[in-house]
Amino acid sequence: MAVDRTFMVAGEAGQGVQTLGYTLARALTRGGYHVLANQDYESRIRGGHSAYQVRTRDEPVYAVDEDIHILISLDRASIDIRRGQMAPDGLVLFDSERVKLEESGPQSIGVPFERMAAEQAGDRLVSNIVACGVALGLVQYDFSALQHALQRSFTGKGTDVVERNITAARAGYDYALSELKGACSFQLPASVGRPRLLMNGNDAVVLGALAAGVKFMTSYPMTPSTEIMEQLATRAREFGLVVLQAEDEIGAMNMTVGAGFAGVRAMVATSGGGFSLMVEAMGLAGMTETPLVAVEGQRPGPATGLPTRTEQGDLEFVLHCAQGEFPRIMLSPGNIEQDFYLTVHAFNLAERYQTPVIIMHDEYMADSVRDFEPFDFGCVTVDRGFMWSAGQSDGPYKRHLLTDSGISPRAYPGTPGITVCTTGDEHTEEGHITEDMHVRTEMVRKRLRKLDDAANHVVPPETYGPEGAPVLLIGWGSLHGAMHEAVDLLAAEGLQARMMQLPQVWPFPKEQVATAAEAASHVIAVEQNATGQLAHLMRAETGLAATGRINRFDGRPMSGKYVARGVKREVGERW
């Protein structure tokens, strides 16, 4: 029988929800299971409601699920908040001496977590680890996998801490085996495959940047992209990078432009709110034809909005950010593999076309933890683009030389024998300020010509599902998994659908999208925004309109079930 179960740890911020959830994910991956773990937390250090969901299957996991099979509730409020999500055979675990339920039934199991932690491990603070042991004991999971996960999670805190947590987990595990035998209607076999690696989207972006040879990174901390700066900072000495926390987002982007102009591979990471402050400097990069990579981690706006939730509301903003017209490239990874390989690709594109490249991330993609196969570093290549070398021309070096491709030879400032000159004003080929209308016209055309070549090398959309299916689901970025699972759910009901995920949204893959859309009876745009921004872009670029839309903008990620319900609602009797 196929395994598909979801664990959730829920409680207040400060109760170790994230640590416990990640430990569960590690333990399940150790046993060969596929895992997708997702956080749901409020913008506060302590208090409020936080949850960490871990979905595990014996087949790949593509999206979050809506049902909870085991809820580890660390406070009373979490039971009320999450009870409506419990699967019919689900179980709620709670501390019987700290949480009093007016109504307790077969779905609610009280265990004295805190007292057991104090008596068995000598520390009541590890009561959540007791709860973890109980949860895995209920499903008779291999304890050695949990022990390994605890060793990995706490090894940096000393042997005593590791042993105390293992003791607490064993106490809960043994209690479940002896006192709660038969309470759970399902089990998880000990091992279903080989262990895999675990990583979130930010981790993969960091590895991609390091593989690409990033040498300068600056940022101002802002969820969900802060972790990128933090991780690069811990590796700065090892990889010879400069990582700087700027005084604000304006300074961060200006320094990134300066580093890119100096010739190093440079990046910045922020959220939509932070990127709003960076757009003037984005225009400077466009005018000076300076390569840089920016990670734009979307979250619900406007203003502060929902700072720890997810959305795809910045597509049209980033596409048109900064005054005037200049080329930019926008990538939109939708899984761990795309995060890594597209980040490498972003640095190559930035230098090949001498223009900003924006990685359109979102909170769900950044924070979700997934299992994956090791990356193939052997296929990583570095393309520094069209670099100037002595003897290329008879005359003086021209930083903004007019060319058929729009790409001018780039040189590093300080190169012997030449002067590298540019300005944020309109300029001549040599880089000197001008207001000549003919030069202005030629320079605008030159810069925009870069997109002609870039459009011929767009990262192709990823598709899944039968060719010729009457329904086409089209989405971008992190909706890859939800659409993939929706195709399978619909197929199980005898309904044929095909999905198309765009890992690159600009230049827009107009030919591939148009061909797929024209072959389908129903084209449904799936987006995490209210206005259908991808649907707008698709119509503008192809002339074809989506016949239906599935939109979610409450800050929570879409599940496969959510998309499948939306498809049936949009198509209805026309299927």
C-alpha positions as CSV (number, residue, x, y, z in Angstrom):
1,M,0.0,0.0,0.0
2,A,1.3,3.5,-0.9
3,V,2.4,5.6,2.0
4,D,1.3,9.2,2.1
5,R,1.1,10.7,5.5
6,T,1.5,14.2,7.0
7,F,2.8,15.1,10.4
8,M,2.4,18.5,11.9
9,V,4.1,20.1,14.9
10,A,2.2,23.1,16.1
11,G,2.6,25.5,19.0
12,E,3.8,29.0,19.9
13,A,7.0,30.5,18.5
14,G,9.7,29.7,20.9
15,Q,8.5,26.2,21.7
16,G,10.9,24.5,19.3
17,V,8.4,23.9,16.6
18,Q,10.9,24.4,13.8
19,T,13.6,22.3,15.4
20,L,11.2,19.4,16.1
21,G,9.6,19.6,12.6
22,Y,13.0,19.5,10.9
23,T,14.1,16.6,13.1
24,L,11.1,14.7,11.9
25,A,11.8,15.4,8.3
26,R,15.4,14.3,8.8
27,A,14.3,11.0,10.5
28,L,11.9,10.2,7.7
29,T,14.4,10.9,5.0
30,R,16.9,8.7,6.8
31,G,14.5,5.8,6.3
32,G,14.3,6.4,2.6
33,Y,11.1,8.3,2.5
34,H,10.5,11.4,0.3
35,V,9.7,14.5,2.2
36,L,8.3,18.0,1.8
37,A,8.3,20.1,4.9
38,N,6.7,23.6,5.1
39,Q,6.6,26.2,7.8
40,D,3.6,28.3,8.7
41,Y,4.6,31.0,11.2
42,E,3.7,34.5,12.3
43,S,6.0,37.5,12.3
44,R,7.0,37.4,15.9
45,I,9.8,35.9,18.0
46,R,7.6,34.4,20.7
47,G,3.9,33.6,21.0
48,G,1.4,33.4,18.3
49,H,0.7,30.3,16.3
50,S,3.4,28.4,14.4
51,A,3.3,25.1,12.6
52,Y,5.7,22.9,10.7
53,Q,4.2,20.4,8.3
54,V,6.0,17.3,7.1
55,R,4.5,15.4,4.3
56,T,6.1,12.0,3.6
57,R,5.6,9.5,0.9
58,D,7.3,6.4,-0.6
59,E,7.1,8.3,-3.9
60,P,8.2,11.8,-4.7
61,V,6.3,14.6,-2.8
62,Y,5.4,17.5,-5.1
63,A,3.2,19.7,-2.9
64,V,1.8,20.2,0.6
65,D,-1.3,18.3,1.6
66,E,-4.4,19.6,3.3
67,D,-4.9,16.6,5.7
68,I,-3.0,16.0,8.9
69,H,-2.5,12.5,10.1
70,I,-0.6,13.1,13.3
71,L,-0.7,16.5,15.0
72,I,1.8,17.1,17.8
73,S,0.2,20.0,19.6
74,L,2.5,21.9,22.0
75,D,-0.3,24.2,23.3
76,R,-4.0,24.2,23.6
77,A,-4.7,26.8,20.9
78,S,-3.1,24.7,18.2
79,I,-5.6,21.9,18.7
80,D,-8.5,24.3,18.0
81,I,-6.8,25.9,15.1
82,R,-5.8,22.7,13.3
83,R,-8.6,20.3,14.3
84,G,-10.5,21.0,11.1
85,Q,-7.6,19.7,9.1
86,M,-7.4,16.3,10.7
87,A,-7.7,13.3,8.4
88,P,-10.5,10.8,9.3
89,D,-7.9,8.5,10.8
90,G,-5.7,11.3,12.2
91,L,-4.4,11.6,15.8
92,V,-3.8,14.6,18.0
93,L,-1.0,14.3,20.6
94,F,-0.9,16.7,23.5
95,D,0.5,17.0,27.0
96,S,-2.2,15.5,29.2
97,E,-1.0,17.5,32.3
98,R,-0.7,20.9,30.7
99,V,-3.6,20.8,28.2
100,K,-7.1,20.0,29.3
101,L,-9.6,19.1,26.6
102,E,-13.3,19.4,27.3
103,E,-14.0,16.7,24.7
104,S,-11.5,14.0,24.2
105,G,-12.1,11.1,21.8
106,P,-10.2,8.4,20.0
107,Q,-8.5,11.1,17.9
108,S,-6.9,12.8,20.9
109,I,-4.1,11.1,22.9
110,G,-2.8,12.8,26.1
111,V,0.8,11.9,27.1
112,P,2.6,13.6,30.0
113,F,5.4,15.0,27.8
114,E,6.9,17.4,30.2
115,R,6.9,15.1,33.2
116,M,8.5,12.3,31.2
117,A,11.2,14.7,30.0
118,A,12.0,15.7,33.5
119,E,12.0,12.2,34.9
120,Q,13.6,10.3,32.1
121,A,16.0,13.0,30.6
122,G,16.4,15.3,33.6
123,D,15.2,18.3,31.6
124,R,11.6,19.4,31.0
125,L,12.7,21.6,28.1
126,V,13.1,18.5,25.9
127,S,9.4,17.6,26.3
128,N,8.9,18.3,22.6
129,I,11.5,15.6,21.7
130,V,9.5,13.2,23.9
131,A,6.5,14.1,21.8
132,C,8.5,13.3,18.6
133,G,9.4,9.9,20.0
134,V,5.7,9.2,20.8
135,A,4.7,10.2,17.3
136,L,7.2,7.9,15.6
137,G,6.5,5.1,18.1
138,L,2.8,5.2,17.3
139,V,3.6,4.4,13.6
140,Q,6.3,1.9,14.7
141,Y,9.0,3.8,12.7
142,D,12.6,2.8,13.0
143,F,14.0,4.5,16.1
144,S,17.6,4.4,14.8
145,A,16.5,6.9,12.0
146,L,15.3,9.3,14.7
147,Q,18.4,8.8,16.7
148,H,20.5,9.7,13.7
149,A,18.4,12.8,13.0
150,L,18.8,13.9,16.6
151,Q,22.6,13.5,16.4
152,R,22.7,15.6,13.3
153,S,20.4,18.3,14.8
154,F,22.3,18.7,18.1
155,T,25.8,17.6,17.5
156,G,27.1,21.2,17.6
157,K,25.8,21.6,21.1
158,G,27.8,18.9,22.8
159,T,27.6,15.3,23.7
160,D,25.4,15.9,26.8
161,V,22.8,17.7,24.8
162,V,22.7,15.0,22.1
163,E,22.4,12.2,24.7
164,R,19.7,14.1,26.6
165,N,17.6,14.5,23.5
166,I,18.0,10.8,22.5
167,T,17.0,9.7,26.0
168,A,13.9,11.9,25.8
169,A,13.0,10.5,22.3
170,R,13.5,6.9,23.5
171,A,11.3,7.6,26.5
172,G,8.4,8.8,24.3
173,Y,9.0,6.0,21.7
174,D,8.9,3.2,24.3
175,Y,5.8,4.7,25.9
176,A,4.0,4.6,22.6
177,L,5.0,1.0,22.0
178,S,3.9,-0.2,25.5
179,E,1.0,2.1,26.4
180,L,-0.5,3.1,23.0
181,K,-0.2,-0.1,21.1
182,G,-2.9,-0.2,18.4
183,A,-3.9,3.5,18.8
184,C,-2.8,4.3,15.3
185,S,-4.4,2.7,12.4
186,F,-1.4,3.0,10.1
187,Q,2.3,2.3,10.2
188,L,5.5,3.4,8.4
189,P,7.7,0.6,7.3
190,A,11.2,0.8,8.6
191,S,13.0,1.4,5.3
192,V,11.6,2.0,1.8
193,G,14.8,3.2,0.0
194,R,18.1,4.9,0.4
195,P,18.5,8.1,2.3
196,R,18.4,11.4,0.4
197,L,19.6,14.9,1.1
198,L,17.4,17.6,2.5
199,M,17.5,21.2,1.5
200,N,15.3,24.3,1.2
201,G,15.2,26.7,-1.7
202,N,17.5,29.2,-0.1
203,D,20.1,26.5,0.5
204,A,20.0,25.6,-3.2
205,V,20.4,29.2,-4.3
206,V,23.4,29.5,-2.0
207,L,25.0,26.4,-3.5
208,G,24.2,27.6,-7.0
209,A,25.8,31.0,-6.4
210,L,29.0,29.3,-4.9
211,A,29.2,26.9,-7.9
212,A,28.8,29.9,-10.2
213,G,31.7,31.7,-8.6
214,V,30.0,34.5,-6.7
215,K,32.5,36.8,-5.1
216,F,30.5,39.7,-3.6
217,M,27.1,39.6,-1.9
218,T,25.4,42.3,0.0
219,S,21.9,42.5,1.5
220,Y,19.7,44.0,4.2
221,P,18.0,41.3,6.2
222,M,14.4,40.7,5.0
223,T,12.3,37.6,5.1
224,P,12.4,35.3,3.2
225,S,15.9,35.9,1.7
226,T,17.9,36.7,4.9
227,E,19.1,33.1,5.1
228,I,21.0,33.5,1.7
229,M,23.2,36.2,3.2
230,E,23.7,34.3,6.4
231,Q,24.8,31.1,4.7
232,L,27.1,32.9,2.3
233,A,28.6,34.8,5.3
234,T,29.5,31.5,7.0
235,R,31.3,30.3,3.8
236,A,33.0,33.6,3.0
237,R,36.4,32.7,4.2
238,E,36.3,29.2,2.6
239,F,35.3,30.5,-0.8
240,G,37.0,33.9,-0.8
241,L,33.9,36.1,-0.9
242,V,32.9,39.4,0.5
243,V,29.6,39.4,2.3
244,L,28.3,42.7,3.7
245,Q,25.1,43.6,5.5
246,A,24.3,47.0,4.1
247,E,22.7,49.9,6.0
248,D,19.6,49.6,3.8
249,E,18.3,48.1,0.6
250,I,19.3,51.2,-1.5
251,G,22.9,50.9,-0.4
252,A,22.9,47.1,-1.0
253,M,21.8,47.4,-4.6
254,N,24.2,50.3,-5.3
255,M,27.1,48.3,-3.9
256,T,26.1,45.3,-6.0
257,V,26.1,47.5,-9.1
258,G,29.6,48.8,-8.1
259,A,30.9,45.3,-7.6
260,G,29.5,44.1,-10.9
261,F,31.1,47.0,-12.7
262,A,34.4,46.2,-11.1
263,G,34.2,42.8,-12.7
264,V,33.3,40.4,-9.9
265,R,30.2,38.1,-9.9
266,A,27.9,40.0,-7.5
267,M,24.4,39.3,-6.1
268,V,21.9,40.8,-3.7
269,A,18.9,39.1,-2.0
270,T,15.8,40.7,-0.6
271,S,12.0,40.6,-0.6
272,G,9.5,42.6,-2.6
273,G,9.5,45.4,-0.1
274,G,13.2,45.6,-0.2
275,F,13.3,45.4,-4.0
276,S,11.0,48.4,-4.1
277,L,13.8,50.5,-2.7
278,M,16.3,49.0,-5.1
279,V,14.7,49.9,-8.4
280,E,16.5,53.2,-9.0
281,A,19.8,51.3,-8.7
282,M,18.4,48.7,-11.0
283,G,18.0,51.4,-13.6
284,L,21.6,52.3,-13.1
285,A,22.6,48.7,-13.8
286,G,20.5,48.8,-16.9
287,M,21.9,52.1,-18.2
288,T,25.5,51.2,-17.5
289,E,25.0,47.6,-18.8
290,T,26.3,46.1,-15.5
291,P,25.8,42.4,-14.8
292,L,24.3,41.5,-11.4
293,V,22.0,38.8,-9.9
294,A,19.1,39.7,-7.6
295,V,17.0,37.3,-5.6
296,E,13.5,38.7,-5.1
297,G,11.7,36.7,-2.5
298,Q,8.0,37.4,-2.9
299,R,5.7,37.7,0.0
300,P,2.2,39.2,0.3
301,G,2.1,43.0,0.0
302,P,1.6,45.9,-0.3
303,A,3.8,47.5,2.4
304,T,4.7,44.9,5.1
305,G,1.7,42.8,4.2
306,L,2.1,39.3,5.5
307,P,5.9,39.2,6.0
308,T,6.2,35.5,6.7
309,R,3.7,34.2,4.1
310,T,4.0,33.4,0.4
311,E,2.6,35.0,-2.8
312,Q,3.4,35.6,-6.5
313,G,2.3,39.2,-6.6
314,D,5.5,40.9,-7.9
315,L,5.7,39.6,-11.5
316,E,4.5,42.7,-13.3
317,F,6.3,45.0,-10.8
318,V,9.7,43.4,-11.4
319,L,9.1,43.2,-15.2
320,H,8.6,47.0,-15.3
321,C,10.6,48.2,-12.3
322,A,12.7,51.4,-12.8
323,Q,11.8,54.2,-15.1
324,G,12.7,53.9,-18.8
325,E,13.2,50.8,-20.9
326,F,16.1,48.4,-20.6
327,P,16.5,44.7,-20.8
328,R,16.3,42.4,-17.8
329,I,16.0,38.6,-17.5
330,M,13.6,37.0,-15.0
331,L,14.0,33.3,-13.8
332,S,11.4,31.6,-11.7
333,P,12.6,28.3,-10.1
334,G,9.9,25.8,-8.9
335,N,11.9,23.1,-7.2
336,I,15.2,22.4,-5.5
337,E,16.9,21.4,-8.8
338,Q,15.8,24.5,-10.6
339,D,16.9,26.7,-7.7
340,F,20.4,25.4,-8.0
341,Y,20.8,25.2,-11.8
342,L,19.0,28.4,-12.6
343,T,21.1,30.3,-10.1
344,V,24.2,29.2,-11.9
345,H,22.5,30.1,-15.2
346,A,21.6,33.5,-13.8
347,F,25.2,34.5,-13.3
348,N,26.1,33.4,-16.8
349,L,23.2,35.3,-18.3
350,A,24.0,38.4,-16.4
351,E,27.5,38.5,-17.8
352,R,26.6,37.3,-21.3
353,Y,24.0,40.0,-21.8
354,Q,25.5,42.5,-19.4
355,T,22.2,43.2,-17.7
356,P,20.4,42.5,-14.4
357,V,19.0,39.0,-13.9
358,I,16.3,38.6,-11.3
359,I,15.5,35.2,-9.6
360,M,11.8,35.4,-8.7
361,H,11.6,33.4,-5.5
362,D,8.8,33.3,-3.0
363,E,8.5,32.4,0.7
364,Y,7.2,29.0,0.1
365,M,10.0,28.1,-2.3
366,A,12.6,29.7,-0.1
367,D,11.7,28.0,3.2
368,S,10.2,24.6,2.1
369,V,12.5,21.7,2.8
370,R,12.6,18.8,0.3
371,D,14.6,15.7,-0.4
372,F,16.6,15.7,-3.6
373,E,19.3,13.8,-5.4
374,P,22.9,15.3,-5.3
375,F,23.5,18.1,-7.9
376,D,25.7,17.4,-10.9
377,F,28.5,19.9,-10.4
378,G,30.2,18.5,-13.5
379,C,27.7,20.2,-15.7
380,V,28.3,23.6,-14.2
381,T,30.0,26.0,-16.6
382,V,31.1,29.6,-16.2
383,D,30.4,32.0,-19.1
384,R,32.0,35.5,-18.5
385,G,30.5,36.8,-21.7
386,F,32.0,39.1,-24.4
387,M,35.3,40.3,-22.8
388,W,37.6,42.9,-24.4
389,S,41.1,41.8,-25.3
390,A,44.0,43.7,-26.9
391,G,43.9,43.8,-30.7
392,Q,40.1,43.5,-31.1
393,S,39.9,47.0,-32.7
394,D,42.2,49.6,-34.1
395,G,40.7,52.5,-32.2
396,P,40.3,53.3,-28.5
397,Y,38.3,51.0,-26.2
398,K,34.6,51.8,-26.2
399,R,32.6,50.4,-23.3
400,H,29.3,50.9,-25.1
401,L,30.3,50.1,-28.6
402,L,27.4,49.7,-31.0
403,T,27.1,46.1,-32.1
404,D,24.6,44.1,-34.1
405,S,23.9,41.9,-31.0
406,G,23.7,44.9,-28.7
407,I,26.4,43.4,-26.5
408,S,29.6,45.5,-26.2
409,P,33.0,44.2,-25.1
410,R,33.3,44.4,-21.4
411,A,36.6,45.2,-19.6
412,Y,37.6,45.4,-16.0
413,P,38.4,48.9,-14.7
414,G,42.2,49.1,-14.3
415,T,43.0,47.0,-17.3
416,P,46.4,48.4,-18.6
417,G,46.2,50.6,-21.7
418,I,42.5,51.4,-21.7
419,T,40.0,53.5,-19.8
420,V,36.7,52.0,-18.8
421,C,34.2,54.8,-18.6
422,T,30.4,54.8,-18.1
423,T,27.7,56.9,-16.5
424,G,24.1,56.8,-15.4
425,D,23.3,59.5,-17.9
426,E,22.8,58.6,-21.5
427,H,26.2,58.3,-23.0
428,T,28.2,57.8,-26.2
429,E,30.0,54.6,-27.2
430,E,33.0,55.8,-25.2
431,G,30.8,56.2,-22.1
432,H,30.7,60.0,-22.0
433,I,27.6,61.9,-21.2
434,T,25.5,63.1,-24.2
435,E,22.1,64.5,-25.0
436,D,22.4,64.0,-28.7
437,M,19.1,62.6,-29.9
438,H,20.6,60.4,-32.6
439,V,23.0,58.8,-30.1
440,R,20.2,58.4,-27.6
441,T,18.0,56.5,-30.1
442,E,20.9,54.2,-31.1
443,M,21.8,53.4,-27.5
444,V,18.3,52.5,-26.5
445,R,18.0,50.2,-29.6
446,K,21.4,48.7,-28.8
447,R,20.5,47.8,-25.2
448,L,17.1,46.3,-26.2
449,R,18.7,44.2,-29.0
450,K,20.1,42.0,-26.3
451,L,16.6,40.6,-25.7
452,D,16.4,39.4,-29.3
453,D,19.2,36.9,-28.7
454,A,18.1,36.2,-25.1
455,A,14.6,35.3,-26.4
456,N,16.1,32.6,-28.6
457,H,17.7,31.0,-25.6
458,V,14.8,30.9,-23.1
459,V,14.9,28.2,-20.5
460,P,12.1,25.9,-21.9
461,P,8.9,25.3,-19.8
462,E,8.6,22.0,-17.9
463,T,5.6,19.9,-18.8
464,Y,3.9,16.9,-17.3
465,G,0.8,15.0,-18.4
466,P,-0.5,13.5,-21.6
467,E,0.0,15.4,-24.8
468,G,-3.3,16.4,-26.4
469,A,-5.0,16.7,-23.0
470,P,-8.0,19.0,-23.2
471,V,-6.9,21.1,-20.2
472,L,-3.6,22.9,-19.9
473,L,-2.5,24.3,-16.5
474,I,0.0,27.1,-16.9
475,G,1.9,28.5,-13.9
476,W,5.3,29.8,-12.9
477,G,7.8,29.4,-10.2
478,S,6.8,27.4,-7.1
479,L,3.5,26.2,-8.5
480,H,5.4,23.4,-10.3
481,G,4.6,20.8,-7.6
482,A,1.0,21.7,-7.0
483,M,0.2,21.5,-10.7
484,H,2.1,18.3,-11.1
485,E,0.1,16.6,-8.3
486,A,-3.2,18.1,-9.6
487,V,-2.6,16.3,-13.0
488,D,-2.2,13.0,-11.2
489,L,-5.3,13.6,-9.0
490,L,-7.4,14.5,-12.0
491,A,-6.1,11.5,-13.9
492,A,-7.2,9.2,-11.0
493,E,-10.8,10.5,-11.7
494,G,-10.4,9.9,-15.4
495,L,-9.9,13.5,-16.3
496,Q,-6.9,14.4,-18.6
497,A,-4.9,17.5,-17.9
498,R,-1.4,18.7,-18.7
499,M,0.7,21.2,-16.8
500,M,3.3,23.7,-18.0
501,Q,5.6,25.5,-15.5
502,L,7.7,28.4,-16.6
503,P,11.1,28.5,-15.1
504,Q,11.7,31.7,-17.0
505,V,9.1,34.4,-17.3
506,W,11.1,37.0,-19.2
507,P,11.9,37.0,-22.0
508,F,8.6,35.2,-22.2
509,P,8.6,31.7,-23.9
510,K,5.9,32.8,-26.3
511,E,6.3,30.1,-28.9
512,Q,6.2,27.2,-26.5
513,V,3.3,28.7,-24.6
514,A,1.3,29.5,-27.7
515,T,1.8,26.1,-29.2
516,A,0.6,24.4,-26.0
517,A,-2.3,26.7,-25.5
518,E,-3.6,26.4,-29.0
519,A,-3.6,22.6,-28.6
520,A,-5.9,22.7,-25.5
521,S,-9.6,23.3,-25.2
522,H,-9.2,24.9,-21.8
523,V,-6.2,27.0,-20.7
524,I,-6.2,27.7,-17.0
525,A,-3.6,30.1,-15.4
526,V,-2.7,29.0,-11.9
527,E,-1.2,31.8,-9.8
528,Q,-0.7,32.9,-6.2
529,N,-2.0,36.4,-6.8
530,A,-5.3,38.1,-7.1
531,T,-5.1,39.7,-10.5
532,G,-3.7,36.9,-12.8
533,Q,-0.4,38.6,-13.7
534,L,0.9,35.6,-15.7
535,A,-2.4,35.5,-17.6
536,H,-2.0,39.2,-18.5
537,L,1.6,38.5,-19.7
538,M,0.5,35.5,-21.7
539,R,-2.1,37.4,-23.5
540,A,0.2,40.4,-24.1
541,E,2.9,38.2,-25.6
542,T,0.9,35.5,-27.5
543,G,-2.4,37.1,-28.1
544,L,-4.1,34.1,-26.4
545,A,-6.2,34.5,-23.4
546,A,-6.6,32.0,-20.5
547,T,-10.1,30.5,-20.5
548,G,-9.9,30.1,-16.7
549,R,-8.0,31.1,-13.6
550,I,-7.1,29.6,-10.3
551,N,-5.8,32.2,-7.9
552,R,-4.9,32.0,-4.2
553,F,-3.6,35.0,-2.3
554,D,-4.2,34.4,1.4
555,G,-0.5,33.8,2.0
556,R,-0.7,30.0,2.1
557,P,0.7,27.7,-0.6
558,M,-1.5,25.8,-3.0
559,S,-1.9,22.1,-2.7
560,G,-2.5,19.6,-5.5
561,K,-6.1,19.2,-4.2
562,Y,-6.6,23.0,-4.3
563,V,-5.6,23.1,-8.0
564,A,-7.6,20.0,-8.9
565,R,-10.7,21.5,-7.3
566,G,-10.1,24.7,-9.2
567,V,-9.8,22.9,-12.5
568,K,-13.1,21.1,-11.9
569,R,-14.8,24.4,-10.9
570,E,-13.4,26.2,-14.0
571,V,-14.2,23.5,-16.5
572,G,-17.3,22.0,-14.9
573,E,-19.7,20.3,-17.4
574,R,-17.6,21.5,-20.3
575,W,-14.9,18.8,-19.6
